[in-house]
Amino acid sequence: MIKTRLVGLLSHAKKYIAYTVLWQWTALLAQVLAVFSVAGLLERIAYRTVTIPVIERTILTLALVAGIRFVCERMGARSSYLACVDVKQVLREKIYGKMLRLGASYSEQIPSSEVVQVSTEGVEQLETYFGKYLPQLFYSLVAPLTLFFVLCRISFRASGILLLCVPLIPVSIVVVQKLAKRLLNRYWSVYTGLGDSFLENLQGLTTLKIYQADRQKADEMDAESQNFRRITMKVLSMQLNSTSVMDVIAYGGAAIGMAVAVSEFLKGETGISGTLCIILLASEFFLPLRLLGSFFHIAMNGMAASDRIFRILDLPEPQKGKCALPDEPWDISLKDVRFSYEKDREILAGVDLELPAGSFVSLVGESGCGKSTVAGILAGKNRGYSGEITIGGASLAQVCEDEWMKQMAFVCHNSYLFKGTVEENLRMANPDATEEEMKDVLQQVNLLGFLQTQEGLQTKLPERASNLSGGQRQRLAIARALLKEAKIYLFDEATSNIDVESEEKIMDVIRKIAETKTVLLISHRLANVVKSDRICFLKDGRITENGSHEELMQADGAYRQLYDRQMALEQYGKEGSGA
């Protein structure tokens, strides 16, 4: 019922749990005082010995108890709230910190949808575990013992029977926990699977509409939803049945204790006041545990969610490099680099690639040959490669990731743009950039003129900059990279989705960058790589041709064949448009 690792992870929340229990216990003592006062008054009334001072004293006691209980409930609720806030903040910080330590390659180990669901719904479930369940658990242990020590002076037998019946409720809870653990694990698996499908279908809704596959995906989601409904009903049924069992134990135990107290009263062994105290307080032996049972089911969900949280926190982290990069320009070297997304499908089968400092190198090849995988490895998105990659003579695995990210700019065909303004997106690359510097990079990518017809740098962008065209989004991403002033630039199909005129302007910018920086250009359009210092042709996971454009054309190999085909197609397209 207590997950020690979870409590240990959030040990600083213990004080709020202790405060909550303390306030609940104080309220219980106040209630005992009120019951004894009322029972004493009723006994005096029965024997006709009541006096005005006794009534006044009883009323004053009840008013004082009401005030104490009000303060205790308010302070208990505040302590519970502070525990909840603390737990949510700490857990989300730990998950976020873990994702940062996993780095850009986190998606290789866990889907984004699971991280989102665990960080939201899973953490919310644990809020109840710490804010309600744990305080109630400890109070449920303290309350029956307190009542026993108070009532045993009146009737040891009746109070003893009440105390002995109390453990039957946690026994039933433990039994339910054993039976429900597997069911709740299945529940979370189905829940995260449904969330994953929903997120994927939502992101690809436009594509589904275009191919009229939205009905098929809707039917698939209906089937997943029905599966989720069924397992949810099983969980609710389990909760209802266990609640019924706890009700029988609670009310049955209280009834037995009351019956014993009444029996002793009839035998003359206890007085009216003592009997009334036992009858009025008998349910208090069981109500804390009964309330614990209602929190228990939510807590079980929280503990199941904590398994998912610990799964994330226990993911193996890539080894952190500590080497600093030298200030002088450095060469980049890949030797016998191999990489596989799946065990039986090797994407890179021994790539050897040299990027001398200040060089302009292009990587080309047929679609699916592994060009983007090479860029992903250098950008830190793909790990688990074998072979050797060195930066200025230091192994990439040993280089400090933060240091490497500062020196490298990566632009791919779907670079992410955030909700906000154009300026906010640009300042991600250089927080200290001036307005003139930002306008200059926008001018270089042929985007400034359009933005001036809007709100300039303050043009608002929704999520993924959906109010811009594909080409405009790509140009803004390139402008952001230009503003970074990195030492190496990786362009992975950076000119895709851009019109020919803008493409030429961007290629001019890339060539200008290559005069002073190290540039690796990946492009499916070979016309863009003609002026590169060196062109590497990737085929079957290996670089099969290497040289300048003129050298590769003279070699009359796969590069020339691909280049000639593309030129023929482009010429045909020009003739067709001219006709």
C-alpha positions in Angstrom: 0.0 0.0 0.0 3.1 2.2 0.3 5.5 2.4 -2.6 8.8 3.1 -0.8 10.6 4.2 -3.9 7.9 6.7 -4.7 7.9 8.1 -1.2 11.7 8.2 -1.2 11.7 10.1 -4.5 9.4 12.8 -2.9 10.7 12.6 0.6 10.4 16.4 1.1 6.5 16.0 0.8 6.5 14.1 4.1 6.2 17.2 6.2 2.9 18.1 4.5 1.6 14.6 5.0 2.6 14.8 8.7 0.8 18.2 9.0 -2.3 16.8 7.4 -2.4 13.8 9.8 -1.8 16.1 12.8 -4.7 18.3 11.9 -7.0 15.3 11.3 -6.0 13.8 14.7 -6.6 17.2 16.5 -10.1 17.3 14.9 -10.8 13.7 16.2 -9.8 14.7 19.7 -12.2 17.7 19.5 -15.0 15.3 18.3 -14.3 13.0 21.2 -14.6 16.0 23.6 -17.9 16.9 22.0 -19.3 13.4 22.3 -18.3 13.1 25.9 -19.9 16.5 26.7 -23.2 15.6 24.9 -23.3 12.1 26.5 -22.7 13.6 29.9 -25.6 16.1 29.4 -27.9 13.3 28.2 -27.1 11.2 31.2 -27.9 14.1 33.5 -31.1 14.7 31.7 -32.0 11.0 32.1 -31.4 11.2 35.9 -32.9 14.7 36.1 -29.8 16.2 37.5 -29.1 18.7 34.8 -28.4 22.3 35.7 -28.1 25.6 33.8 -24.3 25.8 34.3 -24.0 22.2 32.9 -26.0 23.2 29.8 -24.0 26.4 29.3 -20.8 24.5 29.7 -21.9 21.9 27.1 -22.9 24.6 24.7 -19.6 26.4 25.1 -17.7 23.1 24.6 -19.7 22.4 21.4 -19.0 25.9 20.1 -15.3 25.5 20.9 -15.2 22.1 19.2 -16.9 23.5 16.1 -14.3 26.2 15.9 -11.4 23.7 16.4 -12.8 21.4 13.7 -13.3 24.2 11.3 -9.7 25.4 11.7 -8.4 21.8 11.5 -10.3 21.1 8.3 -9.1 24.3 6.7 -5.5 23.7 7.7 -5.7 20.0 6.8 -7.0 20.9 3.3 -4.1 23.4 3.0 -1.5 20.9 4.0 -3.0 18.4 1.5 -3.0 21.1 -1.2 0.7 21.9 -0.6 1.6 18.3 -0.8 -0.2 18.0 -4.1 1.5 21.1 -5.5 4.9 19.9 -4.4 4.4 16.5 -5.8 3.3 17.7 -9.3 6.1 20.2 -9.5 8.8 17.8 -8.4 7.7 14.9 -10.6 7.3 17.0 -13.7 10.7 18.6 -13.1 12.3 15.1 -12.8 10.6 13.9 -16.0 11.6 17.1 -17.9 15.1 16.8 -16.5 15.3 13.2 -17.7 14.1 14.1 -21.2 16.9 16.7 -21.3 19.5 14.2 -20.2 18.2 11.7 -22.9 18.8 14.5 -25.4 17.6 14.8 -29.0 17.5 11.0 -29.3 14.9 10.4 -26.6 12.3 9.3 -29.2 14.4 6.2 -29.9 13.4 4.9 -26.5 10.0 6.3 -25.7 7.1 7.8 -27.8 6.3 11.5 -27.1 2.6 10.7 -26.5 3.5 8.5 -23.5 5.7 11.2 -22.0 2.9 13.7 -22.4 0.2 11.4 -20.8 2.4 10.3 -17.9 3.4 13.9 -17.2 -0.2 15.1 -17.2 -2.8 12.4 -16.2 -0.2 10.1 -14.5 1.1 12.9 -12.3 -2.5 14.1 -11.5 -3.2 10.5 -10.2 -0.2 10.7 -7.9 -1.4 14.0 -6.6 -4.3 12.1 -4.9 -1.8 9.5 -3.7 0.2 12.0 -1.8 -2.4 14.6 -1.0 -5.2 12.2 0.1 -4.2 8.6 0.2 -1.0 8.6 2.3 -2.3 11.1 4.9 -5.5 9.1 5.2 -3.5 5.9 5.5 -1.5 7.1 8.5 -4.6 8.8 10.1 -6.5 5.5 9.7 -3.8 3.8 11.9 -3.8 6.6 14.5 -7.6 7.1 14.9 -8.6 3.6 16.0 -5.8 3.4 18.5 -6.7 6.8 19.9 -10.3 5.8 20.2 -9.4 2.5 21.9 -7.3 4.2 24.6 -10.1 6.6 25.2 -13.0 4.1 25.3 -11.2 1.1 26.9 -11.8 2.8 30.3 -15.5 2.7 29.7 -15.7 -0.9 28.2 -12.5 -2.8 27.4 -14.5 -5.5 25.8 -16.6 -3.3 23.4 -13.6 -1.1 22.4 -11.4 -4.2 22.0 -13.9 -5.8 19.6 -14.1 -2.6 17.6 -10.3 -2.4 17.4 -10.0 -6.1 16.3 -12.5 -5.6 13.5 -10.6 -2.6 12.1 -7.7 -4.7 10.4 -10.3 -6.5 8.3 -10.6 -3.4 6.1 -6.9 -3.2 5.2 -6.8 -6.9 4.7 -9.5 -6.6 2.1 -7.6 -3.7 0.6 -4.5 -5.8 0.2 -6.5 -8.6 -1.4 -8.0 -6.1 -3.8 -4.5 -4.7 -4.6 -3.2 -8.1 -5.5 -6.2 -8.7 -7.8 -6.2 -5.3 -9.3 -2.5 -4.7 -10.0 -2.4 -6.6 -13.3 -5.8 -5.1 -14.3 -4.6 -1.5 -13.7 -1.3 -2.1 -15.6 -3.4 -3.3 -18.6 -5.7 -0.2 -18.1 -2.7 2.2 -18.4 -1.3 0.3 -21.4 -4.6 0.6 -23.2 -5.0 4.2 -22.1 -1.5 5.3 -23.4 -2.1 3.3 -26.6 -5.3 5.1 -27.3 -3.7 8.5 -26.6 -0.9 7.6 -29.0 -3.3 6.7 -31.8 -5.4 9.9 -31.1 -2.3 12.1 -31.3 -1.0 10.5 -34.5 -4.4 10.7 -36.2 -4.8 14.3 -35.2 -1.4 15.3 -36.5 -2.1 13.4 -39.8 -5.7 14.5 -40.1 -5.1 16.4 -43.3 -3.4 13.5 -45.0 -6.2 11.1 -43.9 -8.8 13.5 -45.4 -6.8 13.7 -48.7 -6.7 9.9 -49.0 -10.2 9.5 -47.6 -8.8 7.2 -44.9 -10.3 9.1 -42.0 -13.2 6.7 -41.8 -10.8 3.7 -41.5 -8.8 5.4 -38.8 -12.0 6.5 -37.0 -13.2 2.9 -37.0 -9.8 1.7 -35.7 -10.0 4.4 -32.9 -13.6 3.3 -32.2 -12.4 -0.3 -31.7 -9.6 1.0 -29.4 -12.1 3.1 -27.5 -14.4 0.2 -27.0 -11.5 -1.8 -25.6 -10.7 1.1 -23.3 -14.3 1.3 -22.3 -14.4 -2.4 -21.4 -11.3 -2.3 -19.3 -12.5 0.9 -17.6 -15.8 -0.9 -16.7 -13.8 -3.8 -15.3 -11.8 -1.3 -13.1 -15.0 0.4 -12.0 -16.6 -3.0 -11.3 -13.6 -4.0 -9.2 -13.8 -0.7 -7.3 -17.5 -1.1 -6.6 -17.2 -4.6 -5.4 -14.3 -3.8 -3.1 -16.2 -0.8 -1.8 -19.2 -3.0 -1.0 -16.9 -5.4 0.9 -15.4 -2.6 2.9 -18.9 -1.2 3.7 -20.0 -4.6 5.1 -16.9 -4.8 7.2 -17.1 -1.2 8.5 -20.8 -1.1 9.3 -20.8 -4.7 10.5 -17.9 -4.1 12.9 -19.5 -0.9 14.2 -22.8 -2.8 14.8 -21.0 -5.5 16.7 -19.3 -3.0 18.9 -22.6 -1.1 19.6 -24.3 -4.4 20.4 -21.7 -5.3 23.0 -21.9 -1.9 24.5 -25.7 -2.1 24.8 -25.5 -5.6 26.2 -23.1 -4.3 28.9 -25.4 -1.4 29.7 -28.4 -3.8 30.1 -26.3 -5.9 32.5 -25.5 -2.7 34.4 -21.8 -2.9 33.6 -21.7 0.6 32.0 -23.7 3.7 32.5 -25.7 5.8 30.0 -22.9 8.2 29.3 -20.3 5.5 28.6 -22.7 3.5 26.4 -23.6 6.6 24.4 -20.0 7.5 23.9 -19.2 4.0 22.5 -22.3 4.1 20.2 -21.6 7.6 18.9 -17.8 6.9 18.4 -18.1 3.3 17.1 -18.3 4.3 13.5 -15.2 6.5 13.9 -13.1 3.4 14.2 -14.0 2.4 10.7 -14.8 5.6 8.8 -11.1 6.7 8.3 -10.4 3.3 6.8 -13.6 3.4 4.8 -12.6 6.8 3.4 -9.1 5.3 2.8 -10.8 2.6 0.6 -12.3 5.3 -1.6 -8.9 7.0 -2.1 -7.3 3.6 -2.5 -8.6 3.0 -6.0 -7.4 6.3 -7.2 -4.1 5.7 -5.4 -3.8 2.3 -7.2 -4.1 4.2 -10.5 -1.4 6.5 -9.3 0.9 3.6 -8.3 0.3 2.1 -11.8 1.1 5.5 -13.3 4.2 5.6 -11.1 5.4 2.4 -12.8 5.3 4.3 -16.1 7.0 7.3 -14.6 9.8 5.1 -13.2 10.1 3.4 -16.6 10.9 6.9 -18.0 13.2 7.8 -15.2 15.0 4.4 -15.5 15.7 4.7 -19.2 19.4 4.4 -19.9 21.0 7.7 -20.5 23.7 8.3 -23.2 27.1 8.6 -21.8 27.9 12.3 -21.2 31.0 13.6 -22.9 33.2 16.0 -21.0 35.7 17.0 -23.6 35.7 20.7 -24.7 36.1 21.6 -28.3 39.1 23.6 -29.3 38.6 27.2 -30.4 40.5 26.7 -33.7 38.6 25.2 -36.7 38.4 21.5 -36.6 37.9 18.6 -39.0 35.1 16.1 -38.7 35.7 12.5 -39.6 33.4 9.4 -39.8 35.1 6.0 -40.1 33.3 2.8 -40.6 30.0 4.2 -39.1 27.2 1.7 -39.0 23.6 2.3 -37.9 20.4 0.3 -37.8 16.9 1.4 -36.9 15.9 -2.3 -36.7 18.1 -5.3 -36.1 17.6 -6.9 -39.5 17.8 -3.6 -41.5 21.2 -1.9 -41.6 20.9 1.7 -42.9 24.6 2.6 -42.8 27.0 -0.2 -43.6 30.3 1.4 -43.0 30.3 5.1 -43.9 33.7 6.9 -44.3 33.3 10.6 -44.6 35.7 13.5 -44.1 34.6 17.1 -43.5 37.7 19.3 -43.4 37.4 22.6 -41.5 35.9 25.3 -43.7 34.9 22.9 -46.5 31.7 22.6 -48.4 30.8 18.9 -48.6 27.6 17.5 -50.1 26.1 14.1 -49.4 23.8 12.8 -52.2 22.2 9.5 -53.3 18.9 7.8 -54.0 16.0 8.3 -51.6 16.3 6.0 -48.6 20.1 5.5 -48.9 20.8 6.9 -45.4 21.7 10.6 -46.0 19.4 11.9 -43.3 20.6 9.2 -40.9 24.1 10.6 -41.2 22.9 14.1 -40.4 20.8 12.8 -37.6 23.8 11.1 -36.0 25.9 14.3 -36.2 22.9 16.3 -34.8 22.5 13.9 -31.9 19.1 12.6 -32.9 20.3 9.1 -33.8 22.5 7.2 -31.3 23.5 3.6 -31.0 25.8 3.8 -34.0 29.1 1.9 -34.2 32.3 3.1 -35.7 34.3 6.2 -35.0 33.2 9.9 -35.3 35.8 12.5 -34.3 35.5 16.3 -34.0 38.8 18.0 -34.1 40.5 14.7 -33.1 38.1 14.1 -30.1 35.5 11.4 -30.2 32.0 12.7 -30.6 30.9 10.4 -27.8 33.4 12.1 -25.5 32.6 15.7 -26.5 30.3 17.7 -24.2 26.8 17.7 -25.9 26.0 21.2 -24.9 29.4 22.4 -26.3 28.7 20.6 -29.6 25.2 22.0 -29.9 26.6 25.5 -29.5 28.9 25.0 -32.4 26.5 23.3 -34.8 23.3 24.4 -36.6 21.0 21.9 -38.1 18.2 22.7 -40.6 16.1 19.8 -41.9 13.1 19.7 -44.2 10.6 20.0 -41.2 12.5 22.2 -38.7 10.1 23.1 -35.9 8.8 26.6 -35.5 7.1 27.6 -32.2 4.0 29.4 -31.3 4.9 33.1 -30.8 6.3 35.8 -33.0 8.9 35.7 -35.7 11.3 37.6 -33.4 10.9 35.1 -30.6 11.7 32.2 -33.0 14.7 34.0 -34.3 16.0 34.9 -30.8 16.2 31.2 -29.9 19.3 31.1 -32.1 20.8 34.3 -30.7 19.1 36.0 -27.7 21.3 39.1 -28.1 20.7 39.6 -31.8 19.8 43.1 -32.9 16.8 44.0 -35.0 19.1 44.8 -37.9 20.8 41.4 -37.7 17.4 39.6 -37.7 16.2 41.6 -40.7 19.4 40.9 -42.5 19.1 37.1 -42.2 15.4 37.4 -43.3 16.5 39.4 -46.3 19.1 36.7 -47.2 16.4 34.1 -47.3 14.0 36.3 -49.3 11.4 36.5 -46.5 11.7 40.1 -45.2 9.6 41.6 -47.9 6.6 39.3 -47.1 6.9 39.9 -43.3 7.0 43.7 -43.9 3.5 43.4 -45.4 2.4 41.7 -42.1 3.7 42.9 -38.7 7.4 42.6 -39.4 9.3 40.8 -36.7 6.2 40.9 -34.5 4.2 38.7 -37.0 2.4 36.2 -34.9 2.9 32.5 -35.6 0.4 29.8 -34.4 1.6 26.3 -33.6 4.1 25.0 -36.2 3.7 28.4 -38.0 0.7 27.1 -39.8 -0.2 30.6 -41.2 3.0 30.4 -43.4 3.4 28.4 -46.5 5.7 25.4 -46.5 8.4 27.4 -48.3 8.1 30.4 -46.0 8.4 28.1 -42.9 11.5 26.6 -44.4 13.1 29.9 -45.1 12.4 31.1 -41.6 14.1 28.0 -40.2 17.1 28.7 -42.3 17.2 32.4 -41.2 17.2 31.2 -37.6 20.1 28.9 -38.3 22.0 31.7 -40.0 21.6 33.9 -37.0 23.2 31.3 -34.7 26.7 31.9 -36.0 27.8 28.3 -35.6 31.0 26.7 -36.9 29.3 23.9 -38.7 26.0 23.9 -40.6 24.1 20.8 -41.5 21.5 21.3 -44.2 19.3 18.2 -44.7 17.0 18.9 -47.6 16.8 22.5 -46.4 15.6 23.8 -49.8 12.7 21.4 -50.1 9.2 23.0 -50.5 10.7 26.2 -51.8 10.2 27.8 -55.2 13.1 27.8 -57.6 13.8 31.5 -57.3 14.0 31.4 -53.5 16.0 28.1 -53.7 18.7 29.8 -55.8 18.9 32.7 -53.3 19.2 30.3 -50.4 21.8 28.2 -52.2 23.8 31.5 -52.7 23.5 32.1 -48.9 24.7 28.5 -48.2 27.6 28.9 -50.5 28.5 32.2 -48.9 28.4 30.5 -45.5 30.7 27.8 -46.8 33.4 30.4 -47.5 34.1 30.7 -43.8 32.2 27.8 -42.1 32.1 24.0 -42.5 29.0 23.0 -44.4 27.4 19.6 -45.0 24.6 19.8 -47.5 22.2 17.0 -48.1 20.1 17.5 -51.2 18.0 15.3 -53.5 18.5 17.9 -56.3 22.0 17.5 -57.6 22.0 20.9 -59.3 22.4 22.4 -55.8 25.6 20.5 -55.1 27.6 21.2 -58.3 29.7 24.0 -56.7 30.5 21.9 -53.6 34.2 21.3 -52.8 33.5 17.6 -52.6 30.5 15.4 -53.3 30.0 12.0 -51.6 27.6 9.6 -53.3 25.9 7.3 -50.8 24.6 3.9 -52.0 23.7 0.7 -50.1 24.8 2.3 -46.8 28.3 3.1 -48.1 30.0 6.0 -49.9 30.7 4.6 -53.3 31.9 7.7 -55.1 33.8 10.7 -53.8 35.1 13.8 -55.6 34.2 17.2 -57.2 31.3 17.4 -59.6 33.7 17.4 -62.6 35.5 14.3 -61.3 32.3 12.4 -60.7 31.0 13.3 -64.1 34.2 12.0 -65.7 34.0 8.8 -63.6 30.7 8.1 -65.4 29.3 6.2 -62.4 26.0 6.2 -60.4 26.3 10.0 -59.7 26.5 10.9 -63.4 23.5 8.6 -64.2 21.4 10.3 -61.5 22.5 13.8 -62.5 21.7 13.2 -66.1 18.3 11.8 -65.3 17.5 14.8 -63.1 18.7 17.3 -65.7 16.7 15.6 -68.4 13.5 15.8 -66.3 14.1 19.4 -65.4 14.7 20.3 -69.1 11.5 18.4 -70.0 9.6 20.3 -67.4 10.9 23.7 -68.8 10.0 22.7 -72.4 6.6 21.6 -71.2 5.9 24.8 -69.4 7.2 26.8 -72.3 4.8 25.0 -74.7 
